[in-house]
Amino acid sequence: MLCSRPMMPLDTALYIAALVAVAVNASAGVLEAGRRPFDLFGMVVVALAAALGGGSLRDVLLDRTVFWIADQTYLLTAILAGLVTFAVVRVVRLPAKLFLLPDAIGLALFTVSGTQAALSVGAPWLVASLMGVITGVFGGIVRDILCNEVPLVFTGQLYATASWAGALVLVGLMAVGVSAGWAALACGSLVLGLRLAAIVFDWRLPVFVARP
């Protein structure tokens, strides 16, 4: 008789997803900063900003203990991922736009964790969805500013829009009784799919151009 393995508890799965999000966003930060003449300290600063910025702002707005202060595993993960990426890019030539892939993965995972975190403290559905967006995009905004770039979220292919769509799907599915695990999977898949499709097919929102 075959015995099925027990499923991973949701809290554990979300914790692991948040750690992975921190790691990939730190790597994305180093990959983008690698286009600038930053030293090792500068790289680590950019990695930490990219990996921890969104969640920090979310927790301040929700009046929670900032996640990496409550659990320094997140901080150590960001530093380690940044250092490993820094070491790799010094010996392996990588495409200039490679940071877009880990950035997209981080966007999806942070959207899930940010929305779930807001719902867990009783935030209304709209606030919870926006907390997911803030968690997903704010670190990238700080990263781009530190790298003296116009933030990707304001000018590039669909970014915050993909995050918000996924966050709304997560909130909506949970409101109709879908389990948190399946709702999180749907949210992350939608965000990642939309973001990658936007990169490949150059999907953008209309750009404001003033009439003369």
Secondary structure, 3 states (H helix, E strand, C coil): CCCCCCCCCHHHHHHHHHHHHHHHHHHHHHHHHCCCCCCHHHHHHHHHHHHHHHHHHHHHHCCCCCHHHHCCHHHHHHHHHHHHHHHHHHHCCCCCCCCHHHHHHHHHHHHHHHHHHHHHCCCCHHHHHHHHHHHHHHHHHHHHHHCCCCCHHHHCCCCHHHHHHHHHHHHHHHHCCCCHHHHHHHHHHHHHHHHHHHHHHCCCCCCCCCCC
